[in-house]
Every structure is written in C-alpha cells, then in structure tokens.
Amino acid sequence: MNHSPRNSSATPSGAVSAHAHRTALVLAGAGAAGNAWQLGLIAGLGDVGIDLTAVDLVIGTSAGSTVAAQITSGTRPSDLYAAIVAEDPPPAARRTGPGQHRAPRVSGPAYMEWSDAIIASSRDASDMRRRFAAAALELDTSDGVDGARWRSIVEARLPTSEWPRQRVFITAVDAHTAEPVVFDRDSGIELVDAVAASTSPMTPYPIGEHRYLNGAYRRGSNADLAAGCARVLVLEPFSGRSRQPLEWGIDLATQVDELRAGGSTVETVFPDAGSGDVFNANALDPSTRPPAARGGYAQGRALAGRLAEFAS
C-alpha cells in the first residue's frame, strides 16, 4: 500500500547529514545494464574478501536504488549475481535475435530523445527539474494504473520490502514541486515505494497524494549525499559522463571534488571493456544484464588490491 510520507530526514534541498557514517557506497543509475554491472562487481569483490555490503551508508539512485535495496536485504551478492547470469538464454535462443528478450519498460532511444530535448531547453539544474516534472506530469494519463504496475515489477525484484537496519538513502524528485527528496527508513513510506519512485523515468510514481520522478534528476549519481563520510566509493556505470552542461555543477567530477575538499577519501569505479558497450541508450534492454554482470564480476575480482583499504 502506498502512503504519504511523513517528514523525512531529508531537507527540502535533498541534503542529508552523513557525518555519523565512516564509509559510504554510492550506487548510480544506468538501467538494466547498470544494475547488473554493479551487482556483478559487488559479488566479485565479495568473493575476494571485500564486503561492500558492510559499509555504514548506502546511497542509491535510479537503478542503483534497486541495488541498494538488494545488497542490504541479507541476500548474498553472489546469489544476486548468479540469478542474473541465469537469465542468459541458451545459444540457440541468442541466435534468434533481440526479439526473444522481454522488451524494456521504456524505450532507451525514445527516453534519450525526450530527455535530451528537455535538458537542451533548460537554463540550469533547477529549471531542468521543473521541466522534467512538467513533462512527466503531462504524460501521466494512466490514473494510477502505470504506478501500480511499476510497483509490482519493483517489488518482484527486491528480496524484501522492509527497510534494512543499515542506513540507506534513496533519491527522488517531487514532481509537483520539482524539489529533490531523499527517502530513508524514517520517511514513513515503504522501501518498495522509495525504489519505485527513484527508478521512474518518464512518468511520475504516485505515493499517496505525491508524485515522484527518477532520483538521477536530483544530481546525477548524488555522491554529494556522502558528505562527511571518511571514505566514499562510487560505482558509476556511465563512467562519470554527464549530459548536462558542466557549469551546472551536477556532474560526478564536481561532486567528487566537493567530497575531497570536505576531507573524504573518494574512489570511483567505472565499467571496463569486459562489461560490454551497453551503458548508453541500450542500458534499459534486459538482454544487456548477463554480459554486464559478468564483466562487473571479473572487474570486481581484479580490483581487490585497489579497494582493499576502503573495506578495511
């Protein structure tokens, strides 16, 4: 059941104090491919003794919010990874082409065209959020049917609907006010609703009387929410690329600079060549998940030396 959120620990601007946390894991968005790559990488690191599920704070945005809920559920990352690899069709099915795969909820090229036009017409990040909100509300003609359908899809992806004891922040944007929102276990809404809101791209997700949009409209990867943490690890499927003008200051490099200026040690991890060229308009295609997961797993195992200090 959807509920109207109580006063969240988030301020209207979306800023949340993280000073009580020593380590933070930032999980950015990138559709089906990004979800799979992050889970594969976390599983690969886990298999060589680096447990990213033990960090003090997990920040999830869009597809990364699903990962955040999955890895803090108590389900082993290796099991989450194995489930993705099991999605891969046998060779005979692969030869039949992409028609054998379940179509993504939103067409990647259509979404890119829609969002690129909004970004190009915007003056700054705040104006962009206002324009995204207005455009999304205009598309919302389902009278709640799309929201209910999306909730059922998200719920099926999560091992549990309960917020973890571990601190998890999930980002979204209020479609009515265009203000950023950060959900956590004190927000008064269910975990499934928070993830469904953060992953909703083109039409707003309803929670009570409120409507919410994708958390990436806040500030991309939203790594800035880890301010105050001693060590921050950012998994960024889009390799830090930003479609917004750099002068808006919402790109990952700017956020990393801010974190480091505040005293945080920051590591960023981007997909390597082994994950395939899927982090683009194709990222919403479910057929990208097994290769992205395998690439992430191999990359995680290879990163053990570099990230050993982060997990210590």
N, C-alpha and C positions, 0 to 999 in steps of 0.2 A: 504493500500500500504506500502511496506517495503521501508525504507530509510536508507542510510548510515548515521551513527551517526556523529554529529558534535563533537567538542572537549567536552567531558563530564567534569563534576566537579570532576570526579574520576581521581586519578593519575594512572600511569601505574601499580603500585603495587596493586591498588584497595583501597588505603587508602583515606578516605573522612573525612574531619573535621566535627565533630558533636558538637563543643564547643558552638554553639549558641542554643543548644537544652537542655531543662531541663529534660524531660522524654523521654525514648525510649522503644519501644516494638520490640523485636526480635522474628521473626516467622521462625522457621527452617523447613526443609523439611521432608517428610515421606509419599509421595504418597497420594492416595485417603483417607486412614485412617487418616494420619496426618492433611490433610486439614480439614476433618470433625471434628476431635477432637478439633482442635484449634478454629474453628467457634463455636462449641458447648460450649467450655469453655468461650469464649468471650461473647456469648449470656447469659450463666448462670451468669457470673459476672455482666453483664449489668442489669439483672433482679433483682439483689440485690443492685443496685445503684453504681456499679463500672464500669465506662465507659472507656474501653481501647481504644476506637476509638478517644479519645480526646488527646492522647499523642502527643508530639511535633514531634517525629521522629518514623517512622515505617520502619523496615529493614526486607525484605522478601527474602527468599532463596528457590528455587525449589517450592514445594507445598506451602510453606509459602509465596512465592511471589504472588500466587493466592489469598491467604487470605488477604495479604496486600492491593491488589487492590480492593478486595470485601468490606472490612470493612471501607475503606476510600472513598467509592463511594457515600455515603449518604444513602445507603440501611441499614436498621436497622439489627443488628446482629440477633435479634430474628426472622426476616423474612428469613435470610440466613439459620439459624438453622432449621426453620420449613420446608424449601424446602428440606433439606437433610433427615429429618425424613420422609417426604412424599415419598421418594424414596424406603422405605422399602416395599417389596412385601407382600401381604396378606399371612396368614399361609399356605394355600393350595399351593401357589407358592413356599414357603420356603421348603416344603417337597419334591419338585421335584429336589432339589439339585442345585449345583452351575451352572449347565448348563443354568439355567434360567436367569442368570445375564450377562450383557454385558461384554465381555472379555476386560481386560485392554489393553492399547496400547502396553505395553511392559511386557513380562512375568517376574514376580518377580524372580523366581529361575534362569531363564536364565540371567537376569541382574546381580544377585548376583554372579553367577559363572564367568561371563565376567569381572566384576569389581574387584572381589577378585583376579583374576589372574594378573590383571594389578597392583594392589596395592602390591602384593607379589613380583613382579619383579622390583619395584621402589626403588630407593636409598633414596629419600626424597620427600617432598611435591612438589617441583618444577618439579622433574623428573616424579612424578606421573601425574601431569597435562600435561606434554609433551606426556607421553604415552597414556593417555586418549584421548588427542587431535588427535594423530596419528591414534589410533584405530578407533575413531569416524569418522574421515575423510575417512578412508578406507571403512567404512560401508556405506558411503553416495553415493549411486548409483541411487538415485531417480530423479536426475536432477531437484530438487526443488519441486517435487510433494509432498513428505512427509512433507516438510516445510509448504506448502500451506494448506495441510490437517490439520496439527497440529495447525496452526494459526486459522483456522475456529473453531476448537474444543475449543481452549483457549478463543477466542472471545465470544463464546456462554456462557462461564462460568462467564464472567465479566459483572457486571451491567452497566458499561460504559467503553468506550475506551479512555476517557480523563484522563490525569493525575490529581490528586487532588491538591487542594491548599496546603494541608498538605504536609510536607516533607516525601517522600517515597524513600528509596534506594532499588534497586533490583539487585541482584548479578548474574554474569555470568562469563564465561571464554572464551577468544578469542581462537577459535580452530586453527587458523593459527599461533599465537604467543605463545599460552599456558599461556598468561598473564591474571590475574584477571581483571574484569571490574565491575564497579558499575554504573548502569543506574539510572537517576533521571529525573525530568521534564525538566532539562536543557540539556539533552543528545541529543536532536534532533531526537528521534525516538518515535514511538507511544507506549503507555502503553501496548497494546496487544503484540507487538513485544518483549518488555522487559520481560514480563511474559513468553511468549513462549520460549524465549532463556533460561531463568533461569530454566524452567521445562523440557528442552530437555535432556534426559538421555544418549542414546546410539548413536544417530546420530545428527550432528550439525544443528542448526537452522540458516537459512540464513536471514541476514538483509543487503540488498544491496550486496556489494562485500564481506562482512564479514560473518563469520560463528561462532556461539557461542554454548557453552556447558553449562550444568547444573551448577548453581551457587554454589552447595554444593562442587564442586571440588576446589573452592577457599580456604575455611577454615571451612568446615562443616556448622555449624549454622551461622557463620560470625558475632557473637556477638561483636567481636572486633571493628566493624564499629561504635559502640555506644560510643567509647572512648570520654570522655569529658562531657558526659551526667551525670547529678547529680543522676538520678535513672534509672535503666535499669531492665526491666522484660523480661525474656527469656522463651518462650514456646517451649519445645524441645520434640517432640514425641518419639524420640529414647532414651530418658532418659539420655542423655549425653554420651551414648556409642559411641566409635569410632572404626572403623575397621582399621584405620591407626596406626602405632606404636606411642606410646605416646611421644617418643623422637622427633618426627617431630613437636610437639608443635601446632597441629591444632585441638586438642580435645577441648571440651567445657570447661572443668575444667581449662585448661591453659588460655583460653580467659577470664573466669570469674576472675581468679587471676590477670590478667593484668588490667582488668577494675577496680577492687577493689584497686589495687596498685595506679591507677591513680585518686582515690578519688570517684569513683562511688559506690553507693549502689546498689547491684545486687540481684535480686530474680530469682530463676529458678523454673519452674513448669514442672513436668513430669507426664505422664498419670498414673492414679491409676488403681487398679484392675477392677474398674467398666467399664473401656473403652474396656476391652477385650484384648486378646493376639494377636493383629493384627499388631503391629509395628515391622515387620520383612519382610521376602520375600512376605508375604501376603498383605503388605501395599498398593500395586498397585491394588488390587482387589476391584472394586467398591462396592461389597457386604459388605465390612467392614465399609462403611460410616455411615449407620444409627446407629449401635451399638457404634461406636467410638464417634459419635456426642452426643448421649445420655449420654455416660459416661463422656464426656467433660462437658456437660451442668450441670450434677449433681455435678461434681467436682468443677466447677466454683462457683456454689452457696455455696458450702462448704468452699471455700477459701476466702469468703468475709472478715472475720476478719483478716486473714494473710495479705491480699493485700490492706486493706483499706488505709494504709499510702501511698502506691505507687500512688494511684489515688487522694490523697488529694492535 
